[in-house]
């Protein structure tokens, strides 16, 4: 049975960095427990891989927050904490297996200015060096692909059902207890990663050109 999984909203007033506080709480749990994660992002760098300057620009623009607003600072801090926790997992004794498909437009769009984007590209290239990370850029020449339908993440725990997090223009939600939805989106990311270009040379080239 398909179900939309939402967290207990008792802590929904905590600072968060996605649109729906309840979905954010569920997402935090998924990120801590998943042993395999599949990320598709046709528009911007996945949140788990964003440097602070990039996160500030993206969150501020999308949420319509002023650069000096307290809310923006809190949300960027929360995202930076998520990124750090994820990076520590990658460096740990039992790192999760990660598949990441990013559209070429994501790495060519200069978000936050040249310095911020250079740092972002360098970080992506560094993450791509981990043995458990499979990061590919889907080139413009590939044409239409499954990832263009929107941003999503598949989180698979060691046991139990996988969950799919969808990030939309107006709402975020998580679908759990639907193996077919998880299988379809997992397969889409794996296919795109297999079909894309090795990210590191392109990322290093673009960073050097900024």
Beta strands, then each sheet from edge to edge (+ up, - down):
strand 1: 3-5
strand 2: 34-41
strand 3: 97-103
strand 4: 133-138
strand 5: 151-157
strand 6: 163-167
strand 7: 172-176
strand 8: 197-198
sheet 1: 1+ 7- 6+ 5- 2+ 3+ 4+ 8-
end
